[in-house]
């Protein structure tokens, strides 16, 4: 079992290990043990989840986080 460095890493793994999410968007949760690794992902879903976790950890406002995620996804999709 992986040893996570932070609570944010645990939250990331908890979300990525959701079976329905993995069925809808194929990825391997073990490829992303930390939020930093997930932020570097080419998988836009994994990266978006990491951005949300990081933003909440950095106390960004909901509006700031919304704008960041919206801009990121508009550039990817």
Residue frames as a rotation matrix with the C-alpha (Angstrom) as fourth column:
UNK 1
0.577 0.817 0.000 0.00
0.817 -0.577 0.000 0.00
0.000 0.000 -1.000 0.00
UNK 2
-0.030 -0.583 0.812 1.23
0.523 -0.701 -0.485 3.45
0.852 0.410 0.326 -0.87
UNK 3
-0.110 -0.088 -0.990 2.31
0.940 -0.332 -0.074 5.85
-0.322 -0.939 0.119 1.83
UNK 4
0.434 0.381 0.816 0.74
0.680 -0.733 -0.020 9.24
0.590 0.564 -0.578 1.23
UNK 5
-0.588 -0.808 0.039 2.58
0.634 -0.491 -0.597 12.35
0.502 -0.326 0.801 2.24
UNK 6
-0.951 0.272 0.148 -0.34
-0.309 -0.853 -0.420 14.62
0.012 -0.445 0.895 3.09
UNK 7
-0.386 0.902 0.192 -4.02
0.153 0.268 -0.951 14.59
-0.910 -0.338 -0.241 3.87
UNK 8
0.164 0.406 -0.899 -4.58
-0.785 -0.498 -0.368 16.08
-0.597 0.766 0.237 0.41
UNK 9
-0.658 -0.461 -0.596 -2.90
-0.724 0.604 0.333 13.01
0.206 0.650 -0.731 -1.11
UNK 10
-0.889 0.392 0.237 -5.29
0.207 0.806 -0.555 10.79
-0.408 -0.444 -0.798 0.86
UNK 11
0.017 0.921 -0.390 -8.27
-0.216 -0.378 -0.900 12.79
-0.976 0.099 0.192 -0.38
UNK 12
-0.141 -0.160 -0.977 -7.00
-0.976 -0.140 0.164 12.46
-0.163 0.977 -0.137 -3.96
UNK 13
-0.934 -0.271 -0.231 -6.68
-0.308 0.940 0.144 8.70
0.178 0.206 -0.962 -3.63
UNK 14
-0.601 0.782 0.166 -10.12
0.177 0.333 -0.926 8.44
-0.780 -0.527 -0.338 -2.07
UNK 15
0.241 0.688 -0.684 -11.68
-0.574 -0.468 -0.672 10.20
-0.783 0.555 0.283 -5.06
UNK 16
-0.222 -0.411 -0.884 -9.60
-0.973 0.148 0.176 8.42
0.058 0.899 -0.433 -7.71
UNK 17
-0.978 -0.186 0.092 -10.41
-0.197 0.972 -0.127 5.00
-0.066 -0.142 -0.988 -6.27
UNK 18
-0.134 0.990 0.047 -14.13
-0.541 -0.033 -0.840 5.49
-0.830 -0.138 0.540 -6.86
UNK 19
-0.515 -0.109 0.850 -15.14
0.392 0.852 0.347 2.59
-0.763 0.512 -0.396 -9.11
UNK 20
0.510 0.794 0.331 -17.80
0.693 -0.151 -0.705 4.49
-0.509 0.589 -0.627 -11.07
UNK 21
0.661 -0.367 -0.655 -15.38
-0.447 -0.893 0.049 7.30
-0.603 0.260 -0.754 -11.81
UNK 22
-0.415 -0.895 0.164 -12.76
-0.449 0.358 0.819 4.83
-0.792 0.266 -0.550 -13.02
UNK 23
-0.194 0.433 0.880 -15.34
0.680 0.706 -0.198 3.10
-0.707 0.560 -0.431 -15.25
UNK 24
0.792 0.609 -0.040 -16.42
0.424 -0.596 -0.682 6.36
-0.439 0.523 -0.731 -16.86
UNK 25
0.789 -0.606 -0.097 -12.92
-0.570 -0.665 -0.483 7.80
0.228 0.436 -0.870 -17.28
UNK 26
0.860 -0.420 -0.289 -10.20
0.438 0.899 -0.001 5.16
0.260 -0.126 0.957 -17.54
UNK 27
0.242 -0.860 0.449 -7.10
-0.636 -0.490 -0.597 5.85
0.733 -0.141 -0.665 -15.48
UNK 28
0.208 -0.276 -0.938 -5.00
0.563 0.818 -0.116 4.01
0.800 -0.504 0.325 -12.95
UNK 29
0.928 0.228 0.296 -5.22
-0.080 -0.653 0.753 5.59
0.365 -0.722 -0.588 -9.47
UNK 30
0.685 -0.714 -0.146 -1.84
0.527 0.347 0.776 4.14
-0.503 -0.609 0.613 -8.53
UNK 31
0.086 -0.640 0.764 -0.25
0.903 -0.274 -0.331 6.36
0.421 0.718 0.554 -11.21
UNK 32
-0.038 0.024 0.999 -1.08
-0.085 -0.996 0.021 9.38
0.996 -0.084 0.040 -9.05
UNK 33
-0.057 -0.044 -0.997 0.04
0.876 0.477 -0.071 8.95
0.479 -0.878 0.011 -5.45
UNK 34
-0.498 -0.162 -0.852 0.31
0.658 -0.710 -0.250 12.67
-0.564 -0.685 0.461 -4.73
UNK 35
0.619 0.715 -0.325 -1.57
0.393 -0.639 -0.661 15.81
-0.680 0.282 -0.677 -5.68
UNK 36
0.074 -0.683 -0.727 1.61
-0.565 -0.629 0.534 17.13
-0.822 0.371 -0.432 -7.32
UNK 37
-0.830 -0.339 0.443 1.77
0.103 0.688 0.718 14.05
-0.548 0.642 -0.537 -9.58
UNK 38
-0.058 0.911 0.408 -1.90
0.871 0.246 -0.425 14.44
-0.488 0.331 -0.808 -10.47
UNK 39
0.513 0.213 -0.832 -1.41
-0.015 -0.966 -0.257 18.11
-0.859 0.144 -0.492 -11.32
UNK 40
-0.410 -0.767 -0.493 1.11
-0.618 -0.164 0.769 17.04
-0.671 0.620 -0.407 -13.99
UNK 41
-0.353 0.320 0.879 -1.29
0.387 0.906 -0.174 14.51
-0.852 0.279 -0.444 -15.52
UNK 42
-0.979 0.086 -0.186 -2.39
-0.205 -0.341 0.918 14.66
0.015 0.936 0.351 -19.15
UNK 43
-0.451 0.871 -0.193 -5.71
0.784 0.491 0.379 13.22
0.425 0.020 -0.905 -17.99
UNK 44
-0.578 0.191 0.794 -7.85
-0.141 -0.981 0.133 16.33
0.804 -0.035 0.594 -17.60
UNK 45
0.563 0.821 -0.096 -10.19
-0.073 0.165 0.984 14.68
0.823 -0.547 0.152 -15.08
UNK 46
0.386 -0.523 -0.760 -7.34
0.885 0.443 0.144 13.65
0.262 -0.728 0.634 -12.78
UNK 47
-0.673 -0.693 0.258 -5.73
0.621 -0.720 -0.310 17.07
0.401 -0.049 0.915 -13.07
UNK 48
-0.182 0.700 0.691 -9.04
-0.217 -0.714 0.666 18.84
0.959 -0.029 0.282 -12.39
UNK 49
0.747 0.419 -0.516 -9.60
0.341 0.424 0.839 16.82
0.570 -0.803 0.174 -9.22
UNK 50
-0.028 -0.860 -0.510 -6.09
0.993 0.033 -0.111 17.69
0.112 -0.510 0.853 -8.08
UNK 51
-0.674 -0.188 0.715 -6.66
0.270 -0.963 0.001 21.38
0.688 0.194 0.699 -8.85
UNK 52
0.362 0.878 0.313 -9.81
-0.155 -0.275 0.949 21.38
0.919 -0.392 0.037 -6.72
UNK 53
0.690 -0.166 -0.705 -8.02
0.681 0.480 0.553 19.69
0.246 -0.861 0.444 -3.81
UNK 54
-0.395 -0.918 -0.030 -5.05
0.897 -0.378 -0.230 22.04
0.200 -0.117 0.973 -4.10
UNK 55
-0.427 0.292 0.856 -7.30
0.079 -0.931 0.357 25.10
0.901 0.220 0.374 -4.36
UNK 56
0.704 0.710 -0.013 -9.23
0.020 -0.001 1.000 24.18
0.710 -0.705 -0.015 -1.24
UNK 57
0.432 -0.642 -0.633 -5.97
0.898 0.366 0.242 23.48
0.076 -0.674 0.735 0.57
UNK 58
-0.661 -0.707 0.253 -4.72
0.710 -0.698 -0.094 26.95
0.243 0.117 0.963 -0.43
UNK 59
-0.288 0.664 -0.690 -7.98
0.628 -0.413 -0.659 28.56
-0.723 -0.624 -0.298 0.80
UNK 60
-0.991 0.053 0.126 -8.94
0.075 -0.564 0.822 29.85
0.115 0.824 0.555 -2.63
UNK 61
-0.421 0.906 -0.053 -12.44
-0.588 -0.317 -0.744 31.25
-0.691 -0.282 0.666 -2.80
UNK 62
0.042 0.533 0.845 -15.09
0.423 0.756 -0.498 29.30
-0.905 0.378 -0.194 -4.66
UNK 63
0.899 0.306 -0.314 -15.07
-0.101 -0.552 -0.828 31.97
-0.426 0.776 -0.466 -7.37
UNK 64
0.114 -0.942 -0.316 -11.27
-0.927 -0.215 0.307 31.79
-0.358 0.258 -0.897 -7.77
UNK 65
-0.545 -0.307 0.780 -11.42
-0.191 0.952 0.241 28.01
-0.816 -0.017 -0.577 -7.96
UNK 66
0.443 0.792 0.419 -14.32
0.368 0.265 -0.891 28.06
-0.817 0.549 -0.174 -10.41
UNK 67
0.799 -0.163 -0.578 -12.48
-0.521 -0.667 -0.532 30.47
-0.299 0.727 -0.618 -12.71
UNK 68
-0.247 -0.968 0.045 -9.27
-0.852 0.239 0.466 28.43
-0.462 0.076 -0.884 -12.57
UNK 69
-0.436 0.147 0.888 -11.03
0.157 0.984 -0.086 25.13
-0.886 0.102 -0.452 -13.31
UNK 70
0.653 0.756 0.042 -13.24
0.225 -0.141 -0.964 26.68
-0.723 0.639 -0.262 -15.99
UNK 71
0.536 -0.538 -0.651 -10.24
-0.799 -0.572 -0.185 28.22
-0.272 0.619 -0.736 -17.78
UNK 72
-0.516 -0.756 0.403 -8.29
-0.604 0.655 0.455 24.96
-0.608 -0.009 -0.794 -17.53
UNK 73
-0.206 0.507 0.837 -11.14
0.373 0.832 -0.411 22.84
-0.905 0.228 -0.360 -18.90
UNK 74
0.792 0.487 -0.368 -11.94
-0.103 -0.487 -0.867 25.31
-0.601 0.725 -0.335 -21.69
UNK 75
0.177 -0.826 -0.535 -8.35
-0.957 -0.272 0.104 24.94
-0.232 0.493 -0.839 -22.83
UNK 76
-0.710 -0.500 0.496 -8.47
-0.459 0.863 0.212 21.13
-0.534 -0.077 -0.842 -22.67
UNK 77
-0.265 0.711 0.652 -11.89
0.453 0.688 -0.567 20.18
-0.851 0.145 -0.504 -24.01
